[in-house]
Amino acid sequence: MCDPTRQAERLLAIRLRYTINTHLEDRAVTTPAAIGVAVGLPAAEAVGLLTRRQWRAGDVAALQAVAGRLRLEVVLPDTELLRGKGRAQ
């Protein structure tokens, strides 16, 4: 069985990545160098953070910091659904 806390963090990381990547694409920021400058990280680190598929500890905090630098508002996932309270029975 999945750990609900870890699952919530994975969902939040996915949502943050999607929001940040969409924001950058809308502004035509697509090269690794430009992405690094936009998010305030070295190019390789920025691209790795925004494209990796595997969840890693610390990703949520790093992605939240990037979203903050870009002044993005990210809606949190509904944690009630993860705890089973929102499921139809």
Contacts in CASP RR format, 6 or more apart in sequence:
PFRMAT RR
TARGET T0000
AUTHOR 0000-0000-0000
METHOD contacts of the structure
MODEL  1
MCDPTRQAERLLAIRLRYTINTHLEDRAVTTPAAIGVAVGLPAAEAVGLL
TRRQWRAGDVAALQAVAGRLRLEVVLPDTELLRGKGRAQ
4 79 0 8 1.000
4 82 0 8 1.000
4 83 0 8 1.000
6 55 0 8 1.000
7 82 0 8 1.000
8 77 0 8 1.000
8 79 0 8 1.000
8 82 0 8 1.000
9 55 0 8 1.000
9 59 0 8 1.000
9 60 0 8 1.000
10 55 0 8 1.000
11 77 0 8 1.000
11 82 0 8 1.000
12 60 0 8 1.000
12 74 0 8 1.000
12 76 0 8 1.000
12 77 0 8 1.000
13 55 0 8 1.000
13 59 0 8 1.000
13 60 0 8 1.000
13 63 0 8 1.000
15 74 0 8 1.000
15 75 0 8 1.000
15 76 0 8 1.000
15 77 0 8 1.000
16 60 0 8 1.000
16 63 0 8 1.000
16 64 0 8 1.000
16 66 0 8 1.000
16 67 0 8 1.000
16 74 0 8 1.000
17 50 0 8 1.000
17 51 0 8 1.000
17 63 0 8 1.000
19 67 0 8 1.000
19 72 0 8 1.000
19 74 0 8 1.000
20 39 0 8 1.000
20 50 0 8 1.000
20 63 0 8 1.000
20 66 0 8 1.000
20 67 0 8 1.000
20 70 0 8 1.000
20 72 0 8 1.000
21 50 0 8 1.000
23 70 0 8 1.000
23 72 0 8 1.000
24 30 0 8 1.000
24 35 0 8 1.000
24 38 0 8 1.000
24 39 0 8 1.000
24 50 0 8 1.000
27 38 0 8 1.000
29 35 0 8 1.000
29 38 0 8 1.000
32 43 0 8 1.000
32 44 0 8 1.000
32 46 0 8 1.000
32 47 0 8 1.000
33 43 0 8 1.000
35 43 0 8 1.000
35 46 0 8 1.000
35 47 0 8 1.000
35 50 0 8 1.000
36 42 0 8 1.000
36 43 0 8 1.000
36 45 0 8 1.000
36 46 0 8 1.000
36 47 0 8 1.000
38 46 0 8 1.000
38 70 0 8 1.000
39 46 0 8 1.000
39 50 0 8 1.000
39 66 0 8 1.000
39 69 0 8 1.000
39 70 0 8 1.000
40 46 0 8 1.000
40 66 0 8 1.000
40 69 0 8 1.000
41 49 0 8 1.000
41 66 0 8 1.000
46 66 0 8 1.000
49 59 0 8 1.000
49 62 0 8 1.000
49 63 0 8 1.000
49 66 0 8 1.000
50 66 0 8 1.000
52 59 0 8 1.000
64 74 0 8 1.000
67 73 0 8 1.000
67 74 0 8 1.000
78 86 0 8 1.000
80 86 0 8 1.000
81 87 0 8 1.000
END
